[in-house]
């Protein structure tokens, strides 16, 4: 029987350790059975608000045997230099990182779920405005 590992998308919970807001993407590295599976999911939900779940592709699962943790988590921080506090930029970066493994329709669903969860907890959020940027022309 083939293993079915999941990918969890959500928002990291702010606490004493995680002090920056971020999109969190957690990859399962081993398939757990029964009670262990529920416990690992519960421990994951302590660190992030899960908005969307999907199964990993074969290419994504190829790294799992070489990991020594139950989950591998990647973050897209909102205060990152490339994101500059913009929810739309963070969602675009997250979507671009999945383009080799996930089709466009599912990436749109993931972005919508993440956007809805963020807006629900940040009701007064407005997309940051940027000053006009002129391209540098040497000479």
N, C-alpha and C positions, 0 to 999 in steps of 0.2 A: 504494500500500500504506500502510495506517495505521501510525503509530508506536505502539510498545508500550513505555511507560516503566514502571519498577518503583518500588516503595516498599519500603525495607528497615527492619525493626524489630529492635532489639537493645539491648545495654547498652554504654555508652561505656567504653573502656579507660582506666584511670587511668595517667597518665604525667606528664612534666614540665609539659606544657601543660594537659591536662585533669586537674584535681586533685579534682573532685567526681564522685560516682557519679550516673549519670543514665540514664533510658531515652532512647535516641537513635532518631529517626525520620528517615531519609534519603530524600529524593525525588530521583529521577534527572531531570535537566533536558534531556538530549539523548541520543538513541539512538546508541550507538557500534557499530561493526562489528568482528567478529572479535577480533583481538589487542588492539585498543584497549579493547574491552569487558572482556576478562579483566584487563587492567592496571588499569582503573578500579575493578573489583570487588575486586581485590587491595589497592588503595590504601584503599578503604573499610574492608576487613577489618583494616587496620592500626590504625584508630581506633575500631572498634567490634566487638563480638561479635554477629554477625547471627543472630537467632533465627527470623525469619519474613520471607518475601518475598511480595509480591502486585503485581499490575499496577494502575497508576493508572486512575482513572475519567476520562472526558472532561473533567469540570469541573476535576479536579486538574491535568490536562495543559495546560489553557488558560494557566497561568502560566509554563510552561516556556520558551517562546520569549523571554521578557523577562529571563531570568536569564543571568548571565555566568559561572556555574560549572557544573561537571558535576553536582554534588550540592548540594542545599539540605538542611541538617540542623537539626532542631528537637530540643530537649532538655526532659525533665521531670526536674529535679534532685530527689534524695531529701532534700536538706537545705533545700529551698525552704520558705518560710513556710506555704504551703497544704498541703504534703505532710507536713512534720514527721517525716521518717524512716520513714513508713509505706509499705510496699510496696503494700498494697491501695489506698491513696489515690492513689499514683502511677499504678497500673494503671487506676483509675477515671478519672482526669484524661485519661490517654492515650486511653481508650476513648471518652470524651465528645467529645474533639476530632475523632474519626473518624466520629461518628454521622451526619453529613450525606452521607458518601460510601461507607460500608461497612456491610453488614447486620450484625445482632446476632450471628448465628452465627459469622461470620468474626472479629468483634471478640472474642468469647469465646475462639476458637482463638488469636488473637494474645496475649491476656492469659495464657492457660495456658502458651504457649511462653515468654513473658517470665518468668513466675513460676517455671517449672521451671529455666530457666537461672540465675536469681538464687539460688534455693534450692540448686542444685548447687554454686555457688561460695561460698555463705554458709550452711553447714550448721547453724550454731548461731543462726540468725536467729529472733527472736521479734518479733511485731508490738508496737510500743510501746503502752503503756497510757496512757490520758489521764485526767486528773482530771475529776471531775464538772464540767460547765460549766453554769452557770445563765444563762438569758437575762436581759439587762438590761431592767428595767422602769422607765421614768422615773416619777418623782413620788411 
